[in-house]
Amino acid sequence: MSETTGTYGQAAPGTRARIAALLDGWDERAFRSVAGRHWPGAGPVLPRLSRSANHGLLWFGAAAGIAVLGRGARSRRAALRGAVSLGLASAAINTVGKRAVRRQRPLLDAVPAIRRLKRQPFTTSFPSGHAASAAAFATGVALESKGWGAVVAPVAAAVALSRVYTGVHYPSDVLAGAALGVGAAFAVRGIVPTRSQLPSPGRPYAEAPALPGGHGLVVVVNQASGSSDAAVLVRDALPAAEVVECPPEEVETELAKAVGRCVALGVLGGDGTVNRAASTAVRHGRPLAVFPGGTLNHFAYDLGIETVQDTCRALTAGDAVRVDLGRFTPGPGGAATGHFLNTFSLGVYPELVRVREHWAPRIGGWPAGILAALKVLRGEHQLEAEFEGRHRALWLLFAGNGIYQPMGPTPGHRLDLADGLLDVRIVHGGRAPGPRLLAAALAGPLSRSPVHAAERMRRVRIARIAPGTPLAFDGEVAEAPRELILDKAEEALTVYRPKALL
């Protein structure tokens, strides 16, 4: 049996040799067709674009731009998923792809000198790493955000084309690289699902008044939440709605006024502002419309609302769900019951909130959060209290309104906002509890660690709390009473949520 050798660098008998020869011939003709064709305007653009994508620099810069310009969780997730997909594709190409097929680069005699790169690559030709990175980044971004995906896709396609245009790859190198890049993005999605793949947290479905154009809606806006741009979007999308902007010290008063003259109560601000609006809406039996406009917006995002437009669609259609409302009730002689939509905590977390809120106006919310975490991890912050009848030394007691995923020291997201359960997590006290917790998290599942305990409960009693102990709920800090009962008002709050997300 005769053998022949193709440009892919391996001998192939019989049929394989003929197929290889056909592919080589097609590749060569396609390469020379691109090299010999005049591309108006491409000369000064494609070579520079190709160079800018070296080592992924173009895409990491694009990820930073998407995260900053997008101003939302969806954009940040799209940027992160694109970067991770790129990293996986690059690792696969450089460790396996280039070594599996040692193909020589094309000859440059057919490529005009003006198109050629100043520095020619020295690695093998198959597959194209630039095409793989471009396709992986663009696909990863598109899986989280179709809008940003549509922006990135033409740039990715141009980078892939530039590798043939400048003469450093055959067309099949680019096609194979692009296929590997798309595969890498879907592999990442298989490990970490996109938001659209997660089960819907909004249930059960509830009827609410349809308010097209915002008729009957009063929206209270906390001016200190950095939500002025979102307020403009609300006015544009819901011209019949009444929008009341006020400083944080007047939010409570304006909510009390608004609930008396509205069909539905709207709120635009951070989690603390949404907390007060939810308490007001429940007391007066009004449905709540939440517009994400704060720094974190945990409740809105866990509900599936990421943009002002999401809420506007729900208001127009009258789509809503019922969710649980967490409660903390002081012992005999204490103040009135408080509520939490997201989290309640004693111990180190109130200190973290205090430090974060101190620095956030100066350096921004996310840097302030990192600074606060680094500070509290170094401290002891011991809390002496009686938890469910047992005296304990605690570093942190956390209760979530619904079960958070994953079950670690840092809560992630909730899949069900009406499960009737409290997600109770405890970090025991002792020497250096913060570093011990971090070491336990790195060592393996926290569910097996003696440092951390997690339980699902419907009611929690905490007694003998030391005077002056701070508590935190939905980002707000107050002084804890001597005794507390934590439980839930199940399905107490009706909140607008687009049915398309259900």
C-alpha positions as CSV (number, residue, x, y, z in Angstrom):
1,M,0.0,0.0,0.0
2,S,1.5,3.3,-1.0
3,E,1.8,6.2,1.4
4,T,2.1,9.9,1.0
5,T,2.7,12.8,3.4
6,G,0.5,15.9,3.6
7,T,1.2,19.3,5.1
8,Y,-0.3,18.1,8.3
9,G,3.0,16.3,8.9
10,Q,1.9,12.6,9.2
11,A,1.8,9.7,6.8
12,A,-1.7,8.6,5.6
13,P,-2.3,5.4,3.6
14,G,-4.8,5.0,0.8
15,T,-8.0,6.9,1.2
16,R,-6.6,9.0,4.0
17,A,-3.9,10.2,1.7
18,R,-6.3,11.2,-1.0
19,I,-8.5,13.1,1.5
20,A,-5.5,14.8,2.9
21,A,-4.4,15.8,-0.6
22,L,-7.8,17.2,-1.4
23,L,-7.8,19.2,1.9
24,D,-4.3,20.5,1.3
25,G,-5.3,21.5,-2.2
26,W,-8.4,23.3,-1.1
27,D,-6.5,25.0,1.7
28,E,-3.7,26.2,-0.7
29,R,-6.2,27.6,-3.3
30,A,-8.3,29.4,-0.6
31,F,-5.1,30.8,0.9
32,R,-3.8,32.1,-2.4
33,S,-7.3,33.5,-3.2
34,V,-7.3,35.6,-0.1
35,A,-3.6,36.6,-0.6
36,G,-4.2,37.7,-4.2
37,R,-7.4,39.6,-3.7
38,H,-7.5,43.3,-3.1
39,W,-9.3,44.2,0.2
40,P,-10.2,48.0,0.2
41,G,-9.4,49.5,3.6
42,A,-8.1,46.3,5.1
43,G,-4.4,47.1,4.7
44,P,-4.0,49.4,7.7
45,V,-6.6,47.7,9.9
46,L,-6.3,43.9,9.8
47,P,-2.5,43.6,10.5
48,R,-2.8,45.9,13.5
49,L,-5.9,44.1,14.8
50,S,-4.0,40.8,14.5
51,R,-1.1,42.2,16.5
52,S,-3.4,43.6,19.1
53,A,-4.8,40.2,19.8
54,N,-1.4,38.8,20.7
55,H,-1.5,37.1,24.1
56,G,-5.2,37.9,24.5
57,L,-4.5,41.6,25.2
58,L,-7.3,42.8,22.9
59,W,-9.8,40.5,24.6
60,F,-8.8,41.3,28.2
61,G,-9.1,44.9,27.3
62,A,-12.5,44.3,25.8
63,A,-13.6,42.4,29.0
64,A,-12.6,45.3,31.1
65,G,-14.5,47.7,28.9
66,I,-17.7,45.5,28.9
67,A,-17.5,45.3,32.7
68,V,-17.1,49.1,33.2
69,L,-19.4,50.3,30.4
70,G,-22.1,47.8,31.0
71,R,-22.8,48.9,34.6
72,G,-24.6,45.8,35.5
73,A,-24.3,42.2,36.7
74,R,-25.0,40.8,33.3
75,S,-22.2,42.7,31.7
76,R,-19.8,41.7,34.4
77,R,-20.7,38.1,34.0
78,A,-20.4,38.3,30.2
79,A,-16.9,39.8,30.6
80,L,-15.8,37.2,33.1
81,R,-17.2,34.3,31.1
82,G,-15.5,35.5,28.0
83,A,-12.2,35.8,29.7
84,V,-12.4,32.4,31.3
85,S,-13.4,30.8,28.0
86,L,-10.5,32.4,26.3
87,G,-8.2,31.1,29.0
88,L,-9.4,27.5,28.5
89,A,-9.1,27.7,24.7
90,S,-5.6,29.1,25.0
91,A,-4.5,26.4,27.4
92,A,-6.0,23.6,25.1
93,I,-4.4,25.1,22.0
94,N,-0.9,25.5,23.5
95,T,-0.7,22.3,25.4
96,V,-2.4,19.8,23.0
97,G,-3.4,21.4,19.7
98,K,-0.1,22.7,18.5
99,R,1.7,19.6,19.5
100,A,-0.8,17.1,18.0
101,V,-0.5,18.5,14.5
102,R,2.9,20.0,13.6
103,R,2.0,21.8,10.4
104,Q,4.3,24.3,8.8
105,R,3.2,27.9,8.3
106,P,2.2,29.0,4.8
107,L,4.9,30.4,2.4
108,L,4.6,34.1,2.2
109,D,5.6,34.5,-1.5
110,A,1.9,35.1,-2.5
111,V,1.3,37.7,0.3
112,P,2.0,41.3,-0.4
113,A,4.8,42.7,1.8
114,I,2.5,45.5,3.2
115,R,0.2,42.9,4.8
116,R,2.9,40.8,6.5
117,L,3.4,41.0,10.2
118,K,6.7,42.6,11.3
119,R,7.3,39.6,13.6
120,Q,6.4,36.3,12.2
121,P,5.2,33.6,14.7
122,F,7.5,30.7,15.3
123,T,5.0,28.1,16.5
124,T,3.3,25.5,14.3
125,S,0.4,26.6,12.2
126,F,-2.5,24.2,13.1
127,P,-4.8,25.3,14.7
128,S,-4.9,29.1,15.0
129,G,-4.6,30.2,18.6
130,H,-5.8,33.7,17.7
131,A,-9.0,32.3,16.1
132,A,-9.6,30.1,19.1
133,S,-9.2,32.9,21.5
134,A,-11.4,35.2,19.5
135,A,-14.2,32.6,19.1
136,A,-14.0,31.6,22.7
137,F,-14.2,35.1,24.0
138,A,-17.0,36.1,21.7
139,T,-19.0,32.9,22.4
140,G,-18.6,33.2,26.1
141,V,-19.7,36.8,26.1
142,A,-22.8,36.0,23.9
143,L,-23.8,33.2,26.2
144,E,-24.4,35.7,29.0
145,S,-25.3,38.8,27.0
146,K,-26.6,38.7,23.4
147,G,-26.2,42.4,23.1
148,W,-22.5,42.5,24.0
149,G,-22.1,39.3,21.9
150,A,-23.3,41.1,18.8
151,V,-20.8,43.9,19.5
152,V,-17.9,41.5,20.0
153,A,-18.6,39.0,17.2
154,P,-17.6,41.2,14.2
155,V,-14.3,42.0,15.9
156,A,-13.7,38.3,16.6
157,A,-14.4,37.5,13.0
158,A,-12.0,40.2,11.8
159,V,-9.2,38.9,14.0
160,A,-9.8,35.4,12.6
161,L,-9.7,36.7,9.0
162,S,-6.6,38.7,9.7
163,R,-4.6,35.5,10.3
164,V,-5.2,34.4,6.7
165,Y,-4.9,38.0,5.4
166,T,-1.5,38.4,6.9
167,G,-0.3,35.0,5.7
168,V,0.4,33.3,9.0
169,H,-2.4,30.7,8.8
170,Y,-4.2,28.5,6.3
171,P,-8.0,28.9,6.3
172,S,-8.4,25.4,7.8
173,D,-6.2,26.5,10.7
174,V,-8.5,29.3,11.4
175,L,-11.7,27.2,11.1
176,A,-10.3,24.5,13.4
177,G,-9.2,27.2,15.9
178,A,-12.6,28.9,15.9
179,A,-14.3,25.5,16.4
180,L,-12.1,24.8,19.4
181,G,-12.8,28.2,20.8
182,V,-16.6,27.8,20.6
183,G,-16.2,24.3,22.2
184,A,-14.2,25.9,25.1
185,A,-16.9,28.4,25.8
186,F,-19.6,25.7,25.9
187,A,-17.3,23.6,28.1
188,V,-17.1,26.5,30.6
189,R,-20.9,26.7,30.4
190,G,-21.2,23.0,31.2
191,I,-19.1,23.6,34.4
192,V,-20.6,27.0,35.4
193,P,-24.2,27.4,34.0
194,T,-25.2,30.8,32.6
195,R,-27.9,32.8,34.4
196,S,-30.5,31.6,31.8
197,Q,-29.8,27.9,32.6
198,L,-30.5,28.3,36.4
199,P,-33.9,27.3,37.7
200,S,-36.2,30.3,38.1
201,P,-36.3,31.7,41.7
202,G,-39.6,33.4,41.2
203,R,-42.5,31.3,42.5
204,P,-45.4,31.1,43.0
205,Y,-46.9,33.2,40.3
206,A,-49.2,36.0,41.6
207,E,-51.7,38.3,40.0
208,A,-50.9,42.0,40.1
209,P,-52.4,45.1,38.5
210,A,-51.1,45.7,34.9
211,L,-49.8,49.3,34.8
212,P,-48.9,50.1,31.1
213,G,-46.9,53.3,31.0
214,G,-46.7,53.3,34.8
215,H,-50.2,54.5,35.5
216,G,-50.8,54.2,39.3
217,L,-47.1,53.6,40.0
218,V,-45.1,55.8,42.4
219,V,-41.4,55.2,42.4
220,V,-39.3,56.4,45.3
221,V,-35.6,56.9,44.4
222,N,-32.8,57.1,46.9
223,Q,-30.5,59.8,45.6
224,A,-27.5,58.5,47.5
225,S,-27.5,55.1,45.8
226,G,-25.9,56.4,42.6
227,S,-29.1,55.6,40.6
228,S,-29.7,58.9,38.8
229,D,-29.1,57.3,35.3
230,A,-31.6,54.5,36.3
231,A,-34.1,57.1,37.3
232,V,-33.9,58.7,33.9
233,L,-34.5,55.3,32.3
234,V,-37.6,54.8,34.5
235,R,-39.1,58.1,33.5
236,D,-38.4,57.4,29.8
237,A,-39.9,53.9,29.9
238,L,-42.9,54.7,32.2
239,P,-43.9,58.3,31.4
240,A,-47.2,58.0,33.4
241,A,-45.4,57.0,36.6
242,E,-44.7,59.4,39.4
243,V,-40.9,59.4,40.3
244,V,-39.9,60.9,43.6
245,E,-36.2,61.5,44.2
246,C,-35.1,62.1,47.8
247,P,-32.0,61.9,50.1
248,P,-31.6,58.8,52.2
249,E,-32.9,60.4,55.4
250,E,-36.3,61.1,53.7
251,V,-36.8,57.7,52.0
252,E,-38.9,56.3,54.9
253,T,-41.2,59.4,54.8
254,E,-41.6,59.4,51.1
255,L,-42.4,55.7,51.0
256,A,-45.2,56.3,53.7
257,K,-46.6,59.1,51.5
258,A,-46.4,57.2,48.3
259,V,-48.1,54.1,49.5
260,G,-51.3,56.1,50.2
261,R,-51.7,57.3,46.6
262,C,-50.4,54.4,44.5
263,V,-51.7,51.2,43.1
264,A,-48.2,49.8,43.2
265,L,-45.2,51.0,45.1
266,G,-41.9,51.3,43.2
267,V,-38.4,51.6,44.6
268,L,-35.0,52.4,43.0
269,G,-32.0,52.0,45.2
270,G,-29.8,49.6,47.0
271,D,-30.8,46.6,49.2
272,G,-31.4,48.8,52.3
273,T,-33.8,51.0,50.4
274,V,-35.6,48.0,48.9
275,N,-35.9,46.5,52.4
276,R,-37.8,49.6,53.7
277,A,-40.0,49.7,50.6
278,A,-40.8,46.0,51.0
279,S,-41.8,46.4,54.7
280,T,-44.0,49.4,53.7
281,A,-45.6,47.5,50.8
282,V,-46.4,44.4,53.0
283,R,-48.0,46.6,55.7
284,H,-50.3,48.3,53.2
285,G,-51.0,45.4,50.9
286,R,-49.3,46.9,47.8
287,P,-47.3,45.0,45.2
288,L,-43.7,46.1,44.9
289,A,-41.8,47.1,41.7
290,V,-38.0,46.9,42.2
291,F,-35.7,48.8,39.9
292,P,-32.0,47.8,40.4
293,G,-30.1,51.0,41.0
294,G,-27.8,50.4,44.0
295,T,-24.3,49.1,44.3
296,L,-25.1,45.4,44.8
297,N,-28.9,44.8,44.2
298,H,-28.8,41.3,45.6
299,F,-32.6,40.9,45.9
300,A,-33.3,42.1,42.4
301,Y,-30.7,39.9,40.8
302,D,-31.7,36.8,42.8
303,L,-35.3,37.5,41.6
304,G,-34.0,37.6,38.0
305,I,-34.4,41.3,37.5
306,E,-31.2,42.8,36.2
307,T,-32.3,45.9,34.3
308,V,-34.9,48.6,34.5
309,Q,-36.5,47.2,31.3
310,D,-37.1,43.8,33.1
311,T,-39.3,45.6,35.7
312,C,-41.0,47.7,33.1
313,R,-42.0,44.6,31.1
314,A,-43.5,43.0,34.2
315,L,-45.5,46.2,35.1
316,T,-46.9,46.4,31.6
317,A,-48.1,42.8,31.6
318,G,-49.1,42.6,35.3
319,D,-46.7,39.7,36.0
320,A,-45.6,39.1,39.6
321,V,-44.5,36.5,42.1
322,R,-44.9,36.0,45.8
323,V,-41.7,35.8,48.0
324,D,-40.9,35.3,51.6
325,L,-39.9,38.1,54.0
326,G,-37.5,37.3,56.8
327,R,-38.3,38.7,60.3
328,F,-36.2,39.4,63.4
329,T,-38.3,40.0,66.5
330,P,-36.8,41.2,69.8
331,G,-37.7,39.6,73.1
332,P,-40.2,41.0,75.5
333,G,-40.1,44.8,75.8
334,G,-38.1,45.2,72.5
335,A,-38.8,47.3,69.5
336,A,-41.1,46.4,66.6
337,T,-40.3,43.5,64.3
338,G,-37.7,44.1,61.6
339,H,-37.5,42.5,58.2
340,F,-34.8,41.3,55.8
341,L,-35.1,40.4,52.2
342,N,-31.6,39.0,51.8
343,T,-29.5,38.4,55.0
344,F,-29.4,38.9,58.7
345,S,-26.1,38.6,60.7
346,L,-24.4,39.0,64.0
347,G,-20.7,39.1,64.6
348,V,-18.1,39.9,62.0
349,Y,-20.4,40.9,59.2
350,P,-21.8,44.1,60.8
351,E,-18.2,45.2,61.2
352,L,-17.6,44.4,57.5
353,V,-20.6,46.5,56.5
354,R,-19.5,49.4,58.7
355,V,-16.0,49.4,57.1
356,R,-17.4,49.0,53.6
357,E,-19.9,51.9,54.0
358,H,-17.1,54.1,55.4
359,W,-14.9,53.6,52.4
360,A,-17.4,53.1,49.6
361,P,-18.0,56.9,48.9
362,R,-14.3,57.4,48.6
363,I,-13.0,54.4,46.6
364,G,-16.2,52.7,45.3
365,G,-18.3,49.8,46.4
366,W,-16.3,46.8,45.2
367,P,-12.8,48.0,46.4
368,A,-14.4,49.0,49.7
369,G,-15.8,45.5,50.1
370,I,-12.4,43.9,49.5
371,L,-10.7,46.3,51.9
372,A,-13.4,45.5,54.6
373,A,-13.0,41.8,54.1
374,L,-9.2,42.0,54.5
375,K,-9.6,44.0,57.7
376,V,-12.2,41.7,59.4
377,L,-10.3,38.6,58.5
378,R,-7.4,39.7,60.7
379,G,-9.7,40.4,63.7
380,E,-11.2,38.3,66.4
381,H,-14.7,39.9,66.8
382,Q,-15.9,37.3,69.2
383,L,-19.6,37.1,69.9
384,E,-20.9,35.5,73.1
385,A,-24.5,34.4,72.8
386,E,-27.0,31.6,73.5
387,F,-28.0,29.9,70.2
388,E,-30.9,27.6,70.4
389,G,-30.4,27.1,74.1
390,R,-26.6,26.5,74.0
391,H,-24.0,29.1,75.0
392,R,-21.5,29.6,72.2
393,A,-18.5,31.7,71.2
394,L,-19.2,32.8,67.6
395,W,-17.3,34.7,65.0
396,L,-20.2,35.0,62.7
397,L,-23.9,34.1,62.7
398,F,-25.6,34.4,59.3
399,A,-29.2,33.8,58.4
400,G,-30.4,34.1,54.8
401,N,-33.9,34.6,53.6
402,G,-34.0,31.4,51.5
403,I,-31.2,28.9,50.8
404,Y,-28.1,30.3,49.2
405,Q,-25.8,28.4,46.8
406,P,-23.1,27.3,47.3
407,M,-23.0,26.2,50.9
408,G,-19.8,28.0,51.8
409,P,-18.7,30.9,53.9
410,T,-19.7,33.4,51.3
411,P,-23.4,33.2,50.1
412,G,-23.9,33.2,46.4
413,H,-27.4,33.2,44.9
414,R,-30.8,31.8,45.7
415,L,-32.7,29.5,43.5
416,D,-36.0,29.8,45.4
417,L,-37.3,33.0,47.2
418,A,-40.4,31.3,48.6
419,D,-39.0,28.1,50.2
420,G,-40.0,28.9,53.8
421,L,-36.5,28.3,55.1
422,L,-33.7,30.2,56.7
423,D,-30.2,29.5,55.6
424,V,-28.3,29.6,59.0
425,R,-24.5,29.5,59.0
426,I,-22.2,29.8,61.9
427,V,-18.4,30.3,62.1
428,H,-17.3,29.2,65.5
429,G,-15.0,31.5,67.6
430,G,-11.5,30.8,68.8
431,R,-8.1,31.9,67.9
432,A,-7.7,33.5,64.4
433,P,-11.2,32.4,63.2
434,G,-10.9,34.2,59.9
435,P,-7.7,32.5,58.7
436,R,-8.9,29.2,60.0
437,L,-12.1,29.6,58.0
438,L,-10.1,30.5,54.9
439,A,-7.8,27.5,55.3
440,A,-10.8,25.2,55.8
441,A,-12.4,26.5,52.6
442,L,-9.2,25.9,50.6
443,A,-8.8,22.4,52.2
444,G,-12.2,21.0,51.1
445,P,-16.0,21.1,51.6
446,L,-16.9,23.4,54.4
447,S,-19.8,21.1,55.3
448,R,-17.1,18.8,56.8
449,S,-15.2,21.5,58.6
450,P,-15.4,21.9,62.4
451,V,-14.9,25.7,61.8
452,H,-18.2,26.2,59.9
453,A,-21.7,24.9,60.4
454,A,-24.7,25.2,58.1
455,E,-28.3,24.3,58.8
456,R,-31.7,24.9,57.2
457,M,-34.2,26.1,59.8
458,R,-37.6,27.7,60.0
459,R,-37.1,29.5,63.3
460,V,-34.0,30.5,65.3
461,R,-33.8,31.9,68.9
462,I,-30.7,33.8,70.0
463,A,-30.5,35.0,73.6
464,R,-28.0,36.6,76.0
465,I,-26.5,38.9,73.4
466,A,-24.0,41.3,74.9
467,P,-25.1,45.0,75.1
468,G,-23.8,47.0,72.2
469,T,-23.5,44.1,69.8
470,P,-24.2,45.3,66.2
471,L,-26.5,43.4,63.8
472,A,-26.7,43.8,60.1
473,F,-29.7,43.2,57.8
474,D,-29.7,43.9,54.0
475,G,-26.6,46.1,54.4
476,E,-28.1,48.2,57.3
477,V,-26.5,48.2,60.7
478,A,-28.3,48.6,64.1
479,E,-27.7,47.6,67.7
480,A,-28.9,44.1,68.6
481,P,-31.3,43.6,71.6
482,R,-30.6,41.1,74.3
483,E,-32.8,38.4,72.6
484,L,-33.9,37.7,69.1
485,I,-36.3,35.4,67.3
486,L,-35.6,34.8,63.5
487,D,-38.4,33.4,61.3
488,K,-40.2,34.1,58.0
489,A,-43.5,35.6,56.8
490,E,-44.0,33.1,54.0
491,E,-45.1,34.5,50.6
492,A,-45.9,37.8,52.3
493,L,-44.6,40.1,49.5
494,T,-45.9,40.4,46.0
495,V,-43.2,41.7,43.6
496,Y,-43.3,42.4,39.9
497,R,-41.2,40.1,37.8
498,P,-41.5,39.5,34.0
499,K,-43.2,36.2,33.2
500,A,-40.7,35.5,30.4
501,L,-38.2,34.8,33.2
502,L,-40.5,32.4,35.1
